[in-house]
Amino acid sequence: MIRRRSSSSTADDTLVKVPVPGASEEVPDGGRAGGKGRPTPKRAEAEKQRRQAVRPPKDRKEAVRLQRERARQERQQRVEALRRGDERALPARDKGPVRRFVRDWVDSRWNLAELFLPVAVVVVVLSFVPVTAIQAASIYVMFLMFIGIILDAFITSVRLRRILPERFPDEQRKGAVAYAVLRALQLRRLRLPAPQVQRGTKV
């Protein structure tokens, strides 16, 4: 009697893995369990923002809102770049080595002109005091302040007209002196681009 071998004998060579509840699943080298095919949280957030950016607005009202939001973000980025003094984000009037030198030169010294706004506020307040002597004194202080600002601006102009040709003989220097005078009139902490040097620094 001849016994026939089962045709399924070739299938014995192949093992089929059946998942067993509670058993740990093998993870290939370099991979993470439960993480295969899933984006990391940062990537998921980036994808979400990208989809929101390209998603077309539903109506005109939403389009206006999105446009205002983009404009607000762009303004914020420009202000931050100005505070950092990033040359790539500076407007045309602030770009170039001459303007950078002028900013550093003004920021490195004490300027009488930057006291103009605080003194002006004090004078305006004192002008409402119903005392003739105080009102007269405030006007006198304001007059002296104007004289001091004019002298300070004159000294700034003379010194820069002498320094700039020596430092930048081949650069465009037009408007640099006026740029320095206007910057000197601003309070130091309100200047944009923000000061990059400390007072007293040799420029």
C-alpha positions as a Markdown table, in Angstrom:
| # | Residue | x | y | z |
|---|---|---|---|---|
| 1 | Met | 0.0 | 0.0 | 0.0 |
| 2 | Ile | 1.5 | 3.3 | -1.1 |
| 3 | Arg | 1.0 | 6.3 | 1.2 |
| 4 | Arg | 0.6 | 9.6 | -0.4 |
| 5 | Arg | 2.4 | 12.6 | 1.3 |
| 6 | Ser | 0.1 | 15.5 | 1.9 |
| 7 | Ser | 0.6 | 18.5 | -0.4 |
| 8 | Ser | 0.6 | 20.7 | 2.6 |
| 9 | Ser | 4.1 | 19.5 | 3.5 |
| 10 | Thr | 5.7 | 22.4 | 1.6 |
| 11 | Ala | 3.7 | 24.8 | 3.7 |
| 12 | Asp | 5.4 | 23.6 | 6.9 |
| 13 | Asp | 8.5 | 25.5 | 5.8 |
| 14 | Thr | 6.7 | 28.8 | 6.1 |
| 15 | Leu | 5.8 | 30.0 | 9.6 |
| 16 | Val | 2.9 | 32.3 | 10.0 |
| 17 | Lys | 3.1 | 34.6 | 12.9 |
| 18 | Val | -0.2 | 35.0 | 14.8 |
| 19 | Pro | -0.3 | 37.9 | 17.2 |
| 20 | Val | -0.9 | 36.8 | 20.8 |
| 21 | Pro | -2.8 | 39.1 | 23.1 |
| 22 | Gly | -0.5 | 40.6 | 25.7 |
| 23 | Ala | 2.7 | 39.7 | 23.9 |
| 24 | Ser | 5.2 | 42.4 | 23.0 |
| 25 | Glu | 5.6 | 43.1 | 19.4 |
| 26 | Glu | 9.1 | 43.1 | 17.9 |
| 27 | Val | 10.3 | 46.5 | 16.6 |
| 28 | Pro | 13.0 | 46.8 | 13.9 |
| 29 | Asp | 16.2 | 48.4 | 14.8 |
| 30 | Gly | 16.0 | 52.2 | 14.7 |
| 31 | Gly | 12.2 | 52.2 | 15.0 |
| 32 | Arg | 9.8 | 52.8 | 17.8 |
| 33 | Ala | 6.8 | 50.8 | 18.9 |
| 34 | Gly | 3.5 | 52.4 | 18.0 |
| 35 | Gly | 5.3 | 55.1 | 16.1 |
| 36 | Lys | 5.6 | 53.5 | 12.7 |
| 37 | Gly | 3.9 | 55.6 | 10.1 |
| 38 | Arg | 2.9 | 58.3 | 12.5 |
| 39 | Pro | 4.3 | 61.8 | 12.4 |
| 40 | Thr | 5.9 | 63.3 | 15.4 |
| 41 | Pro | 3.9 | 66.0 | 17.3 |
| 42 | Lys | 6.1 | 68.8 | 15.8 |
| 43 | Arg | 5.6 | 67.5 | 12.3 |
| 44 | Ala | 1.9 | 67.1 | 12.9 |
| 45 | Glu | 1.7 | 70.7 | 14.1 |
| 46 | Ala | 3.6 | 71.9 | 11.0 |
| 47 | Glu | 1.3 | 69.9 | 8.7 |
| 48 | Lys | -1.7 | 71.4 | 10.5 |
| 49 | Gln | -0.4 | 74.9 | 10.0 |
| 50 | Arg | 0.4 | 74.2 | 6.4 |
| 51 | Arg | -3.1 | 73.0 | 5.7 |
| 52 | Gln | -4.5 | 76.0 | 7.4 |
| 53 | Ala | -2.3 | 78.3 | 5.4 |
| 54 | Val | -3.3 | 76.8 | 2.0 |
| 55 | Arg | -7.0 | 76.3 | 3.0 |
| 56 | Pro | -9.0 | 78.7 | 0.9 |
| 57 | Pro | -11.2 | 81.1 | 2.9 |
| 58 | Lys | -14.9 | 80.3 | 3.1 |
| 59 | Asp | -16.1 | 83.8 | 2.4 |
| 60 | Arg | -15.0 | 87.4 | 2.0 |
| 61 | Lys | -15.1 | 88.1 | 5.7 |
| 62 | Glu | -12.7 | 85.2 | 6.5 |
| 63 | Ala | -10.5 | 86.3 | 3.6 |
| 64 | Val | -10.2 | 89.7 | 5.1 |
| 65 | Arg | -9.5 | 88.3 | 8.6 |
| 66 | Leu | -6.7 | 86.0 | 7.2 |
| 67 | Gln | -5.2 | 88.9 | 5.3 |
| 68 | Arg | -5.1 | 91.0 | 8.5 |
| 69 | Glu | -3.6 | 88.2 | 10.4 |
| 70 | Arg | -0.8 | 87.7 | 7.8 |
| 71 | Ala | -0.2 | 91.4 | 7.8 |
| 72 | Arg | 0.1 | 91.5 | 11.6 |
| 73 | Gln | 2.5 | 88.6 | 11.6 |
| 74 | Glu | 4.7 | 90.2 | 8.9 |
| 75 | Arg | 4.8 | 93.5 | 10.8 |
| 76 | Gln | 5.7 | 91.7 | 14.0 |
| 77 | Gln | 8.5 | 89.9 | 12.1 |
| 78 | Arg | 9.8 | 93.1 | 10.7 |
| 79 | Val | 9.8 | 94.8 | 14.1 |
| 80 | Glu | 11.7 | 91.8 | 15.6 |
| 81 | Ala | 14.2 | 92.0 | 12.8 |
| 82 | Leu | 14.7 | 95.7 | 13.4 |
| 83 | Arg | 15.2 | 95.1 | 17.1 |
| 84 | Arg | 17.9 | 92.5 | 16.3 |
| 85 | Gly | 19.5 | 94.8 | 13.7 |
| 86 | Asp | 19.1 | 92.2 | 11.0 |
| 87 | Glu | 20.5 | 93.8 | 7.8 |
| 88 | Arg | 18.3 | 91.7 | 5.6 |
| 89 | Ala | 15.1 | 93.0 | 7.1 |
| 90 | Leu | 16.1 | 96.7 | 7.3 |
| 91 | Pro | 14.3 | 99.3 | 5.1 |
| 92 | Ala | 16.3 | 101.0 | 2.4 |
| 93 | Arg | 17.0 | 104.1 | 4.6 |
| 94 | Asp | 18.7 | 102.0 | 7.3 |
| 95 | Lys | 20.8 | 99.7 | 5.0 |
| 96 | Gly | 24.5 | 99.9 | 4.3 |
| 97 | Pro | 27.7 | 100.3 | 6.2 |
| 98 | Val | 27.4 | 104.1 | 6.4 |
| 99 | Arg | 24.0 | 104.0 | 8.1 |
| 100 | Arg | 25.1 | 101.2 | 10.5 |
| 101 | Phe | 28.2 | 103.2 | 11.5 |
| 102 | Val | 26.1 | 106.4 | 12.0 |
| 103 | Arg | 23.6 | 104.4 | 14.2 |
| 104 | Asp | 26.5 | 103.0 | 16.3 |
| 105 | Trp | 28.2 | 106.4 | 16.5 |
| 106 | Val | 25.0 | 108.1 | 17.8 |
| 107 | Asp | 24.1 | 105.2 | 20.2 |
| 108 | Ser | 27.6 | 105.2 | 21.7 |
| 109 | Arg | 27.3 | 108.8 | 23.0 |
| 110 | Trp | 25.1 | 110.8 | 25.2 |
| 111 | Asn | 22.9 | 113.1 | 23.2 |
| 112 | Leu | 21.1 | 116.2 | 24.6 |
| 113 | Ala | 18.6 | 116.0 | 21.8 |
| 114 | Glu | 17.1 | 112.7 | 23.2 |
| 115 | Leu | 15.9 | 114.6 | 26.3 |
| 116 | Phe | 13.7 | 116.7 | 24.2 |
| 117 | Leu | 10.5 | 114.6 | 24.5 |
| 118 | Pro | 10.7 | 114.2 | 28.3 |
| 119 | Val | 11.4 | 117.9 | 28.8 |
| 120 | Ala | 8.6 | 118.8 | 26.4 |
| 121 | Val | 6.1 | 116.7 | 28.4 |
| 122 | Val | 7.2 | 118.3 | 31.6 |
| 123 | Val | 6.9 | 121.8 | 30.1 |
| 124 | Val | 3.4 | 121.0 | 28.8 |
| 125 | Val | 2.3 | 119.8 | 32.3 |
| 126 | Leu | 3.8 | 122.9 | 34.0 |
| 127 | Ser | 2.0 | 125.2 | 31.6 |
| 128 | Phe | -1.3 | 124.2 | 33.2 |
| 129 | Val | -0.2 | 125.1 | 36.7 |
| 130 | Pro | -2.0 | 128.3 | 37.6 |
| 131 | Val | 1.2 | 130.0 | 38.8 |
| 132 | Thr | 2.8 | 132.6 | 36.7 |
| 133 | Ala | 6.3 | 132.0 | 37.9 |
| 134 | Ile | 6.1 | 128.3 | 37.1 |
| 135 | Gln | 4.7 | 128.9 | 33.7 |
| 136 | Ala | 7.4 | 131.4 | 32.9 |
| 137 | Ala | 10.1 | 129.0 | 34.2 |
| 138 | Ser | 8.8 | 126.2 | 32.0 |
| 139 | Ile | 9.0 | 128.4 | 28.9 |
| 140 | Tyr | 12.5 | 129.5 | 29.9 |
| 141 | Val | 13.5 | 125.8 | 30.3 |
| 142 | Met | 12.0 | 124.9 | 26.9 |
| 143 | Phe | 13.9 | 127.8 | 25.2 |
| 144 | Leu | 17.2 | 126.6 | 26.7 |
| 145 | Met | 16.4 | 123.1 | 25.6 |
| 146 | Phe | 16.0 | 124.3 | 22.0 |
| 147 | Ile | 19.3 | 126.1 | 22.1 |
| 148 | Gly | 21.0 | 123.0 | 23.5 |
| 149 | Ile | 19.5 | 120.8 | 20.8 |
| 150 | Ile | 20.6 | 123.1 | 18.0 |
| 151 | Leu | 24.2 | 123.2 | 19.4 |
| 152 | Asp | 24.2 | 119.4 | 19.8 |
| 153 | Ala | 22.9 | 118.9 | 16.3 |
| 154 | Phe | 25.6 | 121.3 | 15.0 |
| 155 | Ile | 28.4 | 119.5 | 16.8 |
| 156 | Thr | 27.1 | 116.1 | 15.5 |
| 157 | Ser | 27.0 | 117.4 | 11.9 |
| 158 | Val | 30.5 | 118.8 | 12.1 |
| 159 | Arg | 32.0 | 115.7 | 13.5 |
| 160 | Leu | 30.3 | 113.3 | 11.1 |
| 161 | Arg | 31.1 | 115.4 | 8.1 |
| 162 | Arg | 34.8 | 115.0 | 9.1 |
| 163 | Ile | 34.6 | 111.3 | 10.1 |
| 164 | Leu | 32.5 | 109.8 | 7.3 |
| 165 | Pro | 34.8 | 110.8 | 4.3 |
| 166 | Glu | 37.7 | 109.3 | 6.2 |
| 167 | Arg | 35.9 | 106.0 | 7.1 |
| 168 | Phe | 33.9 | 105.6 | 3.9 |
| 169 | Pro | 35.5 | 107.4 | 1.0 |
| 170 | Asp | 33.9 | 105.2 | -1.7 |
| 171 | Glu | 30.4 | 104.8 | -0.1 |
| 172 | Gln | 27.3 | 106.9 | -0.7 |
| 173 | Arg | 27.0 | 109.3 | 2.3 |
| 174 | Lys | 24.1 | 111.5 | 1.2 |
| 175 | Gly | 21.6 | 112.0 | 4.0 |
| 176 | Ala | 23.8 | 110.3 | 6.6 |
| 177 | Val | 24.1 | 113.5 | 8.8 |
| 178 | Ala | 20.4 | 114.1 | 8.8 |
| 179 | Tyr | 19.9 | 110.5 | 9.6 |
| 180 | Ala | 22.1 | 110.9 | 12.7 |
| 181 | Val | 20.4 | 114.0 | 13.9 |
| 182 | Leu | 16.9 | 112.4 | 13.7 |
| 183 | Arg | 18.1 | 109.3 | 15.5 |
| 184 | Ala | 19.6 | 111.4 | 18.2 |
| 185 | Leu | 16.2 | 113.0 | 18.8 |
| 186 | Gln | 14.7 | 109.7 | 19.7 |
| 187 | Leu | 14.8 | 108.1 | 23.1 |
| 188 | Arg | 17.4 | 105.4 | 23.1 |
| 189 | Arg | 15.0 | 102.5 | 24.0 |
| 190 | Leu | 12.6 | 103.6 | 21.3 |
| 191 | Arg | 15.1 | 103.6 | 18.5 |
| 192 | Leu | 14.7 | 101.3 | 15.6 |
| 193 | Pro | 16.9 | 99.5 | 14.6 |
| 194 | Ala | 17.6 | 98.9 | 18.2 |
| 195 | Pro | 21.1 | 100.1 | 19.5 |
| 196 | Gln | 23.7 | 97.4 | 19.1 |
| 197 | Val | 26.4 | 99.2 | 21.2 |
| 198 | Gln | 26.6 | 100.5 | 24.7 |
| 199 | Arg | 27.2 | 104.1 | 25.7 |
| 200 | Gly | 30.8 | 105.0 | 25.8 |
| 201 | Thr | 31.8 | 102.3 | 23.3 |
| 202 | Lys | 34.5 | 103.4 | 20.9 |
| 203 | Val | 33.2 | 103.2 | 17.4 |
